[in-house]
Amino acid sequence: MSTINYSEKIPNNVNLSEDKTLQRALEHWQPNYLQWWQDMGPNGSTNFDVYLRTAINVTPEGWAHFGHVKMPDYRWGIFLAQQEEGRKVNFGENKGMAAWQEVPGEHRANLRRIIVTQGDTEPASVEQQRHLGLTAPSQYDMRNLFQINVEEGRHLWAMVYLLHKYFGRDGREEAEALLQRNSGNDDNPRILEAFNEETPDWLAFYMFTYFTDRDGKFQLNALAESGFDPLSRTCRFMLTEEAHHMFVGESGISRVIQRTVDIMKTHGIEDPAEVRKHGVIDLPTIQRYLNFHFSVTIDLFGADQSSNAAIFYSSGLKGRYEETKRDDDHLLKNNQYKILEVQGDKIVEKEVPMLNSLNEVLRDDFIRDSIAGVGRWNRVIEKAGISFRLQAPHKAFNRHIGTFAGHKVSPDGRVISEAEWAANVRNWLPSEEDRAYVASLMGRVIEPGKMANWIAPPPVGINRQPIDFEYVRFN
């Protein structure tokens, strides 16, 4: 079924009304979710009418409907991509078997763990971003923030549906716990460390949506390959929404850069201190933010070698990015993969079994994809005739998980001493002064079509609307 039923209390395309036990359980969870949104969702936005995109079906063409909606009234629900007839498990030891419609008993614990970890990231990012509406640089940007927030909320619903439907009492308890953990909470933090970091300003937000939502793209793609069909279908639909999140990040950084290089050209200046005097964000600060968000995000892929990743793959639970397009046996028992490690004061390559290095395979796919966008940012700088170039740091830089945890490595990939790190870290990662300067630029701009001084307008509006469209109505 591709069409979504919006007449029910919980919109869905999974015939929820035919499963009364599940329907009752989810209707019991729903008020807790709405209370969480009230407490931890976007600050002070309850009465705004926001120009939001709502899914009306799950087919690839024309699934979105736009209109002004109060966010607490947004119709969160359960939407799975259309079922593929005769779908098979495409990798691992169960390759060629019919895809599972129910949870295989022997994989129950691992599947639950995968779903809970993914589910935990969705409300976490809403919590991290909850204050940003108070400093939005334009109505257009505020609307994009709120669109991302409501979709992250719906992605939580997607995982909660799987927990309730397929995991019984354990699943219901896990679904409750997803609302009890909070980003950055000392006593009950989110599962993954990147989701306990603050997102204090809009430059951080654009970097987060470019890099960390891109991690989401790769994780969801790997889960969309799953032999557990309901998880695959859930993630396939989530991916249609994830694309907008990454667009907000990439275009946001492009607009920050555009405004900065325009000021640099107009005034014939390159010195960061001079650039800051004009109230825009200098390029070295953008580079330091990039270094931070890139390194924090690649830690999300986990350890370079992981027996869990091997088990998830061999069991048919989590594939590689675009698994079915890869030209190998999809078993990987004899395949090798090159990973990096520190030996003395050098970073060297070594070959290991690919099955154990699937986190690194996914991380490398992510890095290639990320670098392509950095290239597009550089074209904005190049077009302005400025010689500065942004670049992604070496993947060993500023790592806290895996082989490189505990080693100090420069952005260009040199193993260095603690003393050299301490002497240079302010040039490589955002300092307190950098963050304070960026924070000083943040102030809400709510007049339609107007932009904060530090960012250029977007080239086009949302859904073919003009830039000065009333994206948010403040009631």
Summary of the structure (lengths in Angstrom):
residues: 475
radius of gyration: 22.7
end to end distance: 37.3
largest distance: 68.3
contacts: 1559
relative contact order: 0.13
helix: 52%
strand: 9%
